[in-house]
Amino acid sequence: MFAQRQLLRAAPRFAAPLRAPVARSAIQRRLASSTPANASENAFVNERREIKAHAHATTDLWRKISLYAVVPCLILAGVNAYNLWNEHWEHWSHMPPLEERVEYPYQNIRTKNFTWGDGDKTLFWNDSVNYHKKE
């Protein structure tokens, strides 16, 4: 097809007879014959067709895995995390109040004040969990 186009573009004055439908169909039939070169092209086309079919099947498999396996696993993991969160805070409620807990010398060491707030609390300070007795 490419050679035919080149021929038609390169020699427009000689191509008038080739533009006739009879000549064009004869050239196309001759180029489309089943020769050994064309047989290898068919093997290539068949291989590409098989690759596309395999890609479609693999894509379909991973879509099913994503929808029917991953989504339920994420839901179960979320339910498990929620239950662990509630158990943690239930356990936390049985502990003594923050003010009554022992503060060991290695906890909350301050060599200099922080630049934010009152200078005693870290950047990620949580008043319901962290406590620091100022001496």
Buried (B, 14 or more C-beta within 10 A) or exposed (E): EEEBEEEBEEEEEEBEEBEEEEEEEEBEEEEEEEEEEEEEEEEEEEEEEEEEEEEEEEEEEEEEEEEEEEEEEEEEEEEEEEEEEEEEEEEEEEEEEBEEEEEEEEEBEEEEEEEEEEEEBEEEBEEEEEBBEEE
